[in-house]
Amino acid sequence: MVNKKRVVACAALLALLPIAAWAATLTIPAGTQINVTLDNTINSGTAQVGDGFTAHVQAPLPDPSLAGAVISGQVVQVQRAGQGTKPAIGLQFNTIQLYDGTQAPIEGYLVSAQQRNQQKSGARVVATTLGGMLVGNAIGKTVFGSASTMGSWLGALSGFLIGQNYQANIQIPQNAPMVVQLNQNLSIRRQAGY
C-alpha cells in the first residue's frame, strides 16, 4: 500500500513538471513592439561595423517581466555621408537580459529611432564654391578670353551645387527613444524564484 502511494505521489509530481516549466517561461509573440532607449550614441560618420550597443527597455512594457531589461546588439551596416551619398546605419539586436540576469537571444528590427541629421558644413560649401569659381575662371579665360567672367560665375555656381549636394551624417543620440519589433517569438526561460 505504501509503495502504491509513493508511485501515485511521484506520478503527480511528474505530471506537474511541465506546468512548472511552462510557468517559468516567458513568451512574447512575434510582431510585438518593444520601446527602448539607446545607452550610447551611434553616428554614421564614426561608427564601425561590429560596434556594440545597449538599450534599456522602457514603458509601455509588453510584459511586466521586461521592466529593467537591457537589449544588446551591434552595428551591422554603416554608410557614411558623402557627395550624393545618403548616410545609413544598420542595427542588429542579439540578446535581451532581464533584471534578474536571465538572458535570451532576440531577433527584431528597428521600426523607429529618434535621429538627428548633422548640420552641413558651411565651410565645405564655401570651399567648393570658391574652388569652382577658380577652376571656372581658368577655363573661362582659356575659352572666352581674358576679359570674360562667365567661367568664374559658372564655376562658382557648380561649386556651390556640389557643396550643397554633399550629405550630412546622421546620429542616433544617447537616450534616444527607439522601437524594436520582434521577428519571431521571444522565449525567455526565467531563473528559479522569479
ChimeraX attribute file (.defattr): number of C-alpha atoms within 10 A of each C-alpha:
attribute: neighborCount
match mode: 1-to-1
recipient: residues
	/A:1	6
	/A:2	7
	/A:3	8
	/A:4	9
	/A:5	10
	/A:6	11
	/A:7	12
	/A:8	12
	/A:9	12
	/A:10	12
	/A:11	11
	/A:12	11
	/A:13	11
	/A:14	11
	/A:15	11
	/A:16	12
	/A:17	11
	/A:18	11
	/A:19	10
	/A:20	10
	/A:21	12
	/A:22	12
	/A:23	11
	/A:24	16
	/A:25	13
	/A:26	15
	/A:27	13
	/A:28	16
	/A:29	14
	/A:30	14
	/A:31	13
	/A:32	16
	/A:33	20
	/A:34	21
	/A:35	20
	/A:36	24
	/A:37	21
	/A:38	23
	/A:39	18
	/A:40	15
	/A:41	13
	/A:42	22
	/A:43	22
	/A:44	22
	/A:45	19
	/A:46	10
	/A:47	19
	/A:48	17
	/A:49	14
	/A:50	14
	/A:51	12
	/A:52	17
	/A:53	18
	/A:54	19
	/A:55	23
	/A:56	21
	/A:57	25
	/A:58	19
	/A:59	13
	/A:60	12
	/A:61	14
	/A:62	15
	/A:63	12
	/A:64	9
	/A:65	15
	/A:66	19
	/A:67	16
	/A:68	14
	/A:69	19
	/A:70	22
	/A:71	24
	/A:72	19
	/A:73	18
	/A:74	17
	/A:75	18
	/A:76	16
	/A:77	16
	/A:78	19
	/A:79	18
	/A:80	19
	/A:81	17
	/A:82	14
	/A:83	12
	/A:84	13
	/A:85	14
	/A:86	15
	/A:87	19
	/A:88	16
	/A:89	21
	/A:90	14
	/A:91	20
	/A:92	19
	/A:93	23
	/A:94	15
	/A:95	16
	/A:96	25
	/A:97	20
	/A:98	20
	/A:99	13
	/A:100	14
	/A:101	12
	/A:102	14
	/A:103	18
	/A:104	16
	/A:105	14
	/A:106	22
	/A:107	17
	/A:108	22
	/A:109	16
	/A:110	16
	/A:111	13
	/A:112	12
	/A:113	18
	/A:114	15
	/A:115	15
	/A:116	14
	/A:117	14
	/A:118	14
	/A:119	10
	/A:120	15
	/A:121	14
	/A:122	11
	/A:123	10
	/A:124	16
	/A:125	19
	/A:126	16
	/A:127	16
	/A:128	22
	/A:129	22
	/A:130	19
	/A:131	18
	/A:132	25
	/A:133	25
	/A:134	18
	/A:135	16
	/A:136	23
	/A:137	23
	/A:138	17
	/A:139	16
	/A:140	22
	/A:141	16
	/A:142	12
	/A:143	11
	/A:144	13
	/A:145	11
	/A:146	11
	/A:147	8
	/A:148	14
	/A:149	17
	/A:150	16
	/A:151	22
	/A:152	22
	/A:153	18
	/A:154	17
	/A:155	25
	/A:156	24
	/A:157	18
	/A:158	19
	/A:159	25
	/A:160	21
	/A:161	15
	/A:162	17
	/A:163	23
	/A:164	20
	/A:165	16
	/A:166	18
	/A:167	20
	/A:168	23
	/A:169	23
	/A:170	22
	/A:171	23
	/A:172	20
	/A:173	18
	/A:174	14
	/A:175	15
	/A:176	18
	/A:177	20
	/A:178	21
	/A:179	20
	/A:180	21
	/A:181	17
	/A:182	21
	/A:183	15
	/A:184	14
	/A:185	15
	/A:186	19
	/A:187	14
	/A:188	20
	/A:189	16
	/A:190	19
	/A:191	13
	/A:192	8
	/A:193	6
	/A:194	8
